[in-house]
Amino acid sequence: MLTNINPKLPMRDKTATKEYYLNKLGFAEISDYGDYLLIKKDHIEIHFFEFKELDPKENYGQVYIRTDDIDKLYQTLLDNKVSIHPNGHLEAKPWGQKEFALLDPDNNLLTFGQTLK
């Protein structure tokens, strides 16, 4: 019966979050409800809630996002000068995924993965 999942991540500054996700990662805004933000790209949606007291060094928010063209996505982000996590460059993993990761302005970890064929 489950049909979808929409992660909710903390954000300290909605302007910075929108700038990063809309202008760097290519998401579109769905709606902005004061201290709550909804964005979408392709078939995924991410929700953000305001948490002004968040210490990014203590934030463990994480999302794993599946893709069907990880090489193109990775290159597009590099072309757009998006910083890749220092330990998260594109590589094949022993668990059968090709992955890379990045951190948003609040240290939410976004890992992108594609099943190896």
LINPE-V667973 format. One record per residue. N is the residue number from 1. OMEGA is omega as a letter, one per 40 degrees, with the letter a starting at -180 (NA if undefined). Layout:
# LINPE-V667973
n=N omega=OMEGA
n=N omega=OMEGA
This chain:
# LINPE-V667973
n=1 omega=i
n=2 omega=a
n=3 omega=a
n=4 omega=i
n=5 omega=i
n=6 omega=a
n=7 omega=i
n=8 omega=a
n=9 omega=i
n=10 omega=i
n=11 omega=i
n=12 omega=a
n=13 omega=a
n=14 omega=i
n=15 omega=i
n=16 omega=i
n=17 omega=i
n=18 omega=i
n=19 omega=a
n=20 omega=a
n=21 omega=a
n=22 omega=a
n=23 omega=a
n=24 omega=a
n=25 omega=i
n=26 omega=i
n=27 omega=i
n=28 omega=i
n=29 omega=i
n=30 omega=i
n=31 omega=a
n=32 omega=a
n=33 omega=i
n=34 omega=a
n=35 omega=a
n=36 omega=a
n=37 omega=i
n=38 omega=i
n=39 omega=a
n=40 omega=i
n=41 omega=a
n=42 omega=a
n=43 omega=i
n=44 omega=i
n=45 omega=i
n=46 omega=i
n=47 omega=i
n=48 omega=i
n=49 omega=a
n=50 omega=i
n=51 omega=a
n=52 omega=a
n=53 omega=a
n=54 omega=i
n=55 omega=a
n=56 omega=i
n=57 omega=i
n=58 omega=a
n=59 omega=i
n=60 omega=i
n=61 omega=a
n=62 omega=i
n=63 omega=i
n=64 omega=a
n=65 omega=i
n=66 omega=i
n=67 omega=i
n=68 omega=i
n=69 omega=a
n=70 omega=a
n=71 omega=i
n=72 omega=i
n=73 omega=i
n=74 omega=a
n=75 omega=i
n=76 omega=i
n=77 omega=i
n=78 omega=i
n=79 omega=i
n=80 omega=i
n=81 omega=i
n=82 omega=i
n=83 omega=i
n=84 omega=i
n=85 omega=a
n=86 omega=i
n=87 omega=a
n=88 omega=i
n=89 omega=a
n=90 omega=i
n=91 omega=i
n=92 omega=a
n=93 omega=a
n=94 omega=i
n=95 omega=i
n=96 omega=i
n=97 omega=i
n=98 omega=a
n=99 omega=i
n=100 omega=a
n=101 omega=i
n=102 omega=i
n=103 omega=i
n=104 omega=a
n=105 omega=a
n=106 omega=i
n=107 omega=i
n=108 omega=a
n=109 omega=i
n=110 omega=i
n=111 omega=i
n=112 omega=a
n=113 omega=i
n=114 omega=i
n=115 omega=i
n=116 omega=a
n=117 omega=NA
